[in-house]
């Protein structure tokens, strides 16, 4: 089952032109209109996970941020092909399963 925050992020981005970004608060307000501020840390956490997977880019002042050291006001957009490749290169290579060794 898909994460509702992840779904909301990609639904919101699908309404924008390619290369355009959204504010995380837009997602939080869609999910919890009355208490959207409480959703903000969760939205940011999901966005960070998606960025680490290469499925989302977090930007600040129009430039992609380092997923390990950003803070403050951010925006979310779909990644470029180069950003996706860079994110995949940063991901650690998983160890082979025991079944792979047999």
C-alpha angles and dihedrals in degrees: 000000000000123000110254091222092052090048092049092050093053093042090053092047091050089065092057130081116259111281094021121121139216132216115245088231089066089061093044091050091050091052100039111013094175098043103022093143089067089057096054098086090049093049091049091048093051090046090052091051091050090049091052088052090052093244098110139027122219112207137191119193088352096303128105112255130221104261090218100054116026129121138162130039113001140173132209129226140157112274127250118240089258093052091050091051092048092050092050091049090054093053113100117247109248121234116252117263119249087248089061091058096057 
